[in-house]
């Protein structure tokens, strides 16, 4: 279940990015850069952000670069949302102090999020129980084992009530664009996408391409072979009896393998592969809906449309047109002088958000205030 949080007029939303050791720099940048561009295109500070560590000391990213945070976690910052930035070895990076601080943020009703493997920290703190959660596919199996109460998904990102989690890489960019679109309208989100030469904003239904061999290991070669046959024959699907014959198992054995390891029937899994391929073609090619249906093994367009709507929640025509729910634009925020922004809302001793400097530098850009809100 996803809900949109109303935007308070009169002040920017403030986000804190908690950096864990060996966090991935690309995920941090993918989460922050959309906020910077939202401010630039709006011509005012819609978002403010701080990078954080437990003691304010530099944190080393997975590529060896060090980032000096804006503040330590014990500083009294008025945060609206906290996003945990993880990377390599999250089980080693998460400390008791991280858990205690995150639990304290939750008690203050802060929205919580994570990018890459940052979800591990929230799960360790017991803050993702019952929430749909995304994490990088390399950690899926381990996290499922360690935190069975977390509703893990292979989606690129998940927004479930007051939790927002992204799998890693550039997926945080899609998550933030979706959040910004909910807060301030689709026009601003689309403008940011154009500035980043990002030709398609992926949605919550988009999946990580998780290598099946990573999930199953080498213990199920028959199942891996069957799935490979399915993936190679999407336009002309192979019957289940024929698939079973190819790998020398009975149809009953075939169905047992899918139920035990993939938790669905073989026909359902095959349909998922075909519909996922159809979605890619609808979004990335000029092929007609009839052509897409044919290329993905559907004998009729009405049947294709029915299956597509049941699986993704919208018909293929709306997917092609990019029709989705749009949050109402937020009320204009009060204009503040740059000098006033520099001090922030947390007192004279609070750190200055880098959003202030970025917005000041952006005033000379031709796109400054180019998206009216």
FENJO-V771736 format. One record per helix or strand. SS is the DSSP state (~ for helix, > for strand). FROM is the first residue (numbers start at 1). TO is the last residue. If there is no record, write none. Layout:
BEGIN
<<SS:FROM:TO> <SS:FROM:TO>>
END
This chain:
BEGIN
<<>:13:19> <>:23:23> <~:25:42> <>:47:53> <>:59:61> <>:66:67> <>:71:72> <>:81:85> <>:87:87> <~:90:93> <~:96:107> <>:111:115> <~:119:124> <>:129:129> <>:132:134> <~:137:146> <>:150:153> <>:155:155> <>:157:160> <>:163:166> <~:171:184> <~:186:195> <>:207:207> <~:212:216> <~:221:232> <~:240:246> <~:251:261> <~:266:284> <~:289:295> <~:301:312> <~:316:321> <~:338:343> <~:354:362>>
END
